[in-house]
Amino acid sequence: MLVAGSLFALFSGFYYWVPKWSGYMYNEWRGKFHFWGSLITFNVTFFPMHFLGLAGMPRRYADYPAQFTDFNQIASIGALGFGLMQVYFLFFVALPSYRGGKPAEAKPWDGAEGLEWTVPSPAPFHTFETPPKIH
């Protein structure tokens, strides 16, 4: 669960910063589809494990009694779905956002504050030739 929690943090960072990195906006519908698909399949993967633990299945077993088969199959299907959602993210969200699309504004988000959002997207190589004015 910790790895998937870290992945969600990385995805949120990607979605927030990719317009500044690439100069293009990603497809918002595809981003939402990736988020909700990942969230649902993540829960389908790990929620049955709570019931398995309550039923007495030890952790980290390669082979287990047949009574635990159903919940383990559900968790395996969820893990496959979660993995497929990450392939979808790579090929349909991340890579296309670097190939083109709608050009990103300097400040694409309403809550974006800070000096990095005052320069055009993508940020130039030497961002500030002269020190910026801070208000």
HUVENCOR-V813360 format. One record per pair of residues at least 6 apart in sequence whose C-alpha atoms are under 6 Angstrom apart, sorted by the first residue. I is the first residue (numbers start at 1). J is the second residue. If there is no record, write none. Layout:
BEGIN
i	j
I	J
I	J
END
This chain:
BEGIN
i	j
19	25
19	104
20	121
20	122
21	122
22	98
22	122
23	103
23	104
23	121
23	122
24	100
24	101
24	102
24	103
24	104
25	102
25	104
26	97
38	82
38	85
41	78
41	81
41	82
42	82
44	78
45	75
45	78
45	79
48	71
106	117
106	119
106	120
106	121
107	117
END
